[in-house]
């Protein structure tokens, strides 16, 4: 008795499958051109201020939450008082 190896369907592609054209890729707008939501802008402003506070502290570790909360108080306080 002579056993033949099973055919692997992944090894061969028909000529039709090879010559199939690629689907058109939709043109996406670059990220920097997309409008920024107020929430995203607020988050960025808080993050920047928290980093400034971190720098003022001498880049010492262990105060990230304090810096973030202080930045939130400053930024949101400015937003609410405007």
C-alpha positions as CSV (number, residue, x, y, z in Angstrom):
1,X,0.0,0.0,0.0
2,X,1.3,3.4,-1.0
3,X,0.1,6.5,0.9
4,X,0.0,9.8,-0.7
5,X,0.6,13.0,1.4
6,X,-2.4,15.1,1.9
7,X,-2.5,18.2,-0.2
8,X,-2.1,21.5,1.6
9,X,-4.6,24.0,0.1
10,X,-2.4,26.9,1.3
11,X,0.6,26.0,-0.8
12,X,-1.0,26.6,-4.2
13,X,-3.1,29.4,-5.4
14,X,-5.0,29.4,-8.6
15,X,-4.1,31.9,-11.3
16,X,-7.4,33.6,-10.7
17,X,-6.5,34.3,-7.0
18,X,-3.1,35.6,-7.9
19,X,-4.3,38.0,-10.6
20,X,-7.2,39.4,-8.5
21,X,-6.7,43.2,-8.1
22,X,-6.2,44.7,-4.7
23,X,-9.3,46.4,-3.3
24,X,-9.0,50.2,-3.3
25,X,-7.8,51.5,0.0
26,X,-9.9,54.4,1.2
27,X,-8.0,57.6,1.6
28,X,-7.8,58.5,5.2
29,X,-7.3,62.0,6.3
30,X,-4.0,62.6,8.1
31,X,-4.3,62.7,11.9
32,X,-2.9,66.2,12.1
33,X,-5.7,67.5,9.8
34,X,-8.6,65.9,11.7
35,X,-10.5,68.2,14.0
36,X,-9.6,67.9,17.7
37,X,-12.4,67.4,20.1
38,X,-12.6,69.6,23.1
39,X,-11.9,66.6,25.4
40,X,-8.8,65.6,23.5
41,X,-7.5,69.2,23.6
42,X,-8.3,69.4,27.3
43,X,-6.4,66.1,28.0
44,X,-3.4,67.4,26.0
45,X,-3.4,70.7,27.9
46,X,-3.5,68.9,31.3
47,X,-0.7,66.5,30.3
48,X,1.5,69.4,29.2
49,X,0.9,71.3,32.4
50,X,1.5,68.1,34.5
51,X,4.8,67.7,32.7
52,X,5.7,71.3,33.4
53,X,5.0,70.7,37.1
54,X,7.2,67.6,36.9
55,X,10.0,69.7,35.4
56,X,9.6,72.4,38.1
57,X,9.9,69.6,40.7
58,X,13.3,68.6,39.2
59,X,12.0,65.5,37.3
60,X,11.8,63.6,40.6
61,X,9.8,60.4,40.4
62,X,6.9,59.5,42.6
63,X,4.7,62.6,42.2
64,X,3.0,61.9,38.8
65,X,-0.5,61.7,40.3
66,X,0.1,64.9,42.4
67,X,1.3,66.7,39.2
68,X,-1.7,65.5,37.2
69,X,-4.2,66.5,39.8
70,X,-2.7,69.9,40.3
71,X,-2.7,70.4,36.5
72,X,-6.3,69.4,36.4
73,X,-7.2,71.9,39.1
74,X,-5.4,74.6,37.3
75,X,-6.7,73.9,33.8
76,X,-10.3,73.1,34.8
77,X,-10.3,76.0,37.2
78,X,-9.4,78.3,34.3
79,X,-12.2,76.7,32.2
80,X,-14.9,77.1,34.9
81,X,-13.9,80.6,35.8
82,X,-13.9,81.8,32.1
